[in-house]
Amino acid sequence: MRFLPGLICLLPFLSPLAHAELIDDVNDRGELRIALEANTPPFNFKDDGKLTGFEVELGQLLANELDVRSDFVITDSGDMLAGVESGKYDVAINHITMTPDLKDRFDFSAPYSYTNAQLIAQKEEQPRSILLVQSLTEEKPKAAPAVGLAIPFQKGNPAFHASLENALQRIKADGRLEALSQKWLGTDTSVAPKP
């Protein structure tokens, strides 16, 4: 029993190791489960029954960088964030902005796109789920503050966070993210606009 106090002192350090890291689960499955709504062109939508759009192609690029397949799961806003939180989905790529409430519930990637956006009505059953209206047209007022769209995932997964950030940085650094945003959004939204 002489070693028991030492073992008790080590328990706080061992407990994080007891729960599997999200990156390990993704690698074991060989796929990144990506939740999206598939109803908001040009971000994610179906064209002749085929899933396409800016965020779909971004999800494919990220999965390729992580050396896994992309598995897109079409869901609704009521299930999306709850599904990420519970582990049903690994990430949500659905033009989500980091709000203080969401930062309490999730870790986020760096923004993959910046846009002027205006909040629209929140659904009563999902008060923390924010939906955005894209305003890329010239008719919109220039005074609207730019918001960053980012990828939420379960808190407490530092290795996954690092892997996702590295993948996103590689996609930004070699110009693929800019090309993707030019293709789908008609402008480079990969960098924050200057004030």
C-alpha positions in Angstrom: 0.0 0.0 0.0 3.1 2.2 0.1 2.6 3.1 -3.6 -1.0 4.1 -3.3 -0.4 7.8 -2.5 1.9 8.1 -5.5 -0.7 6.4 -7.8 -3.4 8.8 -6.5 -1.1 11.7 -7.4 -0.7 10.4 -11.0 -4.5 9.9 -11.6 -5.1 13.5 -12.8 -2.3 13.1 -15.4 -3.6 9.7 -16.6 -7.3 10.6 -16.9 -6.9 12.6 -20.1 -5.2 9.6 -21.6 -8.1 7.4 -20.8 -10.4 9.1 -23.2 -9.6 8.6 -26.9 -8.5 11.6 -28.9 -10.7 12.5 -31.8 -7.9 12.3 -34.3 -7.3 8.7 -33.3 -11.0 7.9 -33.9 -10.9 9.6 -37.3 -7.7 7.7 -38.3 -9.1 4.4 -37.0 -12.3 4.9 -39.1 -10.3 6.3 -42.1 -12.9 9.0 -42.5 -13.8 12.5 -41.3 -17.6 12.7 -40.6 -18.7 16.2 -41.7 -22.2 17.5 -40.9 -23.8 20.0 -43.2 -27.3 21.0 -44.2 -26.9 20.8 -48.0 -29.4 23.6 -48.6 -27.4 26.8 -48.9 -25.8 27.5 -52.3 -23.0 28.3 -52.9 -21.8 26.9 -49.6 -23.3 23.4 -49.6 -26.2 22.1 -51.8 -27.2 19.3 -54.1 -26.9 19.8 -57.8 -28.7 17.0 -59.8 -28.6 14.8 -56.7 -24.8 15.4 -56.2 -23.5 17.2 -53.1 -21.4 20.2 -54.1 -20.4 23.7 -53.0 -17.6 25.7 -51.4 -17.8 23.9 -48.0 -18.1 20.5 -49.6 -14.9 20.9 -51.6 -13.2 22.4 -48.5 -14.3 19.3 -46.5 -12.8 17.1 -49.2 -9.5 19.0 -49.2 -9.3 18.8 -45.4 -10.0 15.1 -45.3 -7.4 14.5 -48.0 -4.9 16.5 -46.0 -5.7 14.4 -42.9 -5.2 11.3 -45.2 -8.8 10.0 -44.6 -12.0 10.0 -46.7 -14.6 12.6 -46.3 -18.0 11.3 -45.1 -20.7 14.0 -45.5 -23.8 13.6 -43.4 -26.7 15.8 -44.4 -28.6 16.9 -41.3 -30.6 19.9 -40.1 -29.6 22.8 -37.8 -31.4 21.2 -34.9 -29.2 18.1 -35.0 -25.9 19.5 -36.4 -24.2 21.1 -33.4 -25.7 18.6 -30.9 -24.4 15.8 -33.1 -20.9 17.3 -33.1 -21.1 17.8 -29.3 -22.1 14.2 -28.7 -19.5 12.8 -31.2 -22.0 11.7 -33.8 -20.2 13.9 -36.2 -16.5 14.9 -36.1 -17.0 18.5 -37.4 -19.7 20.7 -38.9 -18.7 22.7 -42.0 -21.8 24.8 -42.5 -20.9 28.5 -42.5 -20.8 28.7 -38.7 -19.4 31.7 -36.9 -17.9 31.6 -33.5 -20.2 33.2 -30.9 -19.4 33.4 -27.2 -22.0 30.7 -26.5 -20.6 28.4 -29.1 -17.0 29.0 -27.9 -18.1 27.7 -24.5 -19.4 24.4 -26.1 -16.9 23.8 -28.9 -13.3 24.3 -30.0 -13.0 25.9 -33.4 -10.6 25.9 -36.3 -9.2 29.2 -37.5 -11.6 30.9 -39.8 -11.7 29.5 -43.3 -13.7 32.3 -44.8 -14.6 35.9 -43.9 -17.8 37.5 -44.9 -20.1 40.4 -44.2 -23.1 38.7 -42.7 -26.3 39.5 -41.0 -27.9 37.3 -38.4 -31.3 35.9 -39.2 -34.0 34.5 -36.9 -32.9 31.8 -34.6 -35.0 28.8 -34.2 -36.6 28.5 -30.8 -35.7 24.9 -30.3 -32.0 25.7 -31.0 -31.4 29.1 -29.5 -27.6 28.9 -29.8 -27.5 27.8 -33.4 -26.8 30.8 -35.6 -27.8 31.0 -39.2 -26.2 33.5 -41.6 -27.2 35.3 -44.7 -24.3 35.7 -47.1 -23.9 39.2 -48.4 -21.3 39.1 -51.1 -23.2 41.5 -53.4 -22.2 45.1 -53.9 -25.7 46.3 -52.9 -25.1 45.4 -49.2 -23.9 48.1 -46.9 -20.1 48.1 -46.4 -20.4 49.0 -42.7 -21.4 45.5 -41.7 -18.6 43.9 -39.7 -16.8 40.9 -41.2 -17.3 37.6 -39.4 -15.1 34.5 -39.6 -16.6 31.2 -40.6 -15.0 28.4 -38.7 -15.2 24.6 -38.0 -16.5 23.5 -34.6 -15.5 20.2 -33.0 -15.7 18.6 -29.6 -13.7 20.4 -26.8 -10.7 18.6 -25.3 -9.1 17.3 -28.5 -5.8 19.1 -28.8 -4.2 16.6 -31.3 -7.2 16.9 -33.6 -7.1 20.7 -33.3 -3.5 20.7 -34.3 -4.0 18.3 -37.2 -7.0 20.3 -38.5 -5.2 23.6 -38.1 -2.1 22.2 -40.0 -4.3 20.9 -42.8 -6.2 24.2 -43.1 -2.9 26.2 -43.1 -1.5 24.0 -45.9 -4.6 24.6 -48.0 -4.3 28.3 -47.4 -0.6 28.5 -47.9 -0.6 26.9 -51.3 -3.5 28.9 -52.7 -6.1 26.2 -52.8 -8.4 28.0 -50.3 -8.2 31.2 -52.3 -9.0 29.4 -55.6 -11.9 27.6 -53.9 -13.3 30.9 -52.7 -12.8 32.5 -56.1 -14.6 29.6 -57.8 -17.7 29.5 -55.5 -17.9 33.0 -54.0 -16.4 35.2 -56.8 -13.8 36.8 -54.4 -11.0 35.8 -52.0 -12.7 35.3 -48.7 -9.8 33.4 -47.2 -8.2 36.5 -45.5 -9.8 38.9 -43.2 -10.7 42.2 -44.8 -8.8 45.2 -43.8 -10.8 47.7 -41.6 
